[in-house]
Amino acid sequence: MITITLKRSPNGFIRSFAATGHAGYAPEGSDIICAAITAIATTTIGSLMDIAKLNISYRTEPGDIYCETPPPEEMPSGQYLIARTLMDSLALGCRQIEASYGQKYVRVIEAFAE
């Protein structure tokens, strides 16, 4: 199963996400769920850097994708709005995959960042 953990700041902004594990829906290289989550996560990472122009912390390894943005109060309002839209879109896409395929393969968890 892939677990997606979304950590929100007190104002509701998704400050970081982690996608860990493998769906196990199909053999490696043919798993559309793993491919979909990977595509959403890596596109979000690239967009945060290239569109929002944010300096983020991230890693992309098989079965382990992580991304963390600067605190929202450190972002200019334009960057914040772009980052919020991108992170909310990531959350929506992951929840839609979870709803379509079930928690046997994908589980989205939300928490507040410390």
Secondary structure, 3 states (H helix, E strand, C coil): CEEEEEEECCCCCEEEEEEECCCCCCCCCCCHHHHHHHHHHHHHHHHHHHCCCCCCEEEEECCEEEEECCCHHHCCHHHHHHHHHHHHHHHHHHHHHHHHHCCCCEEEEEEECC
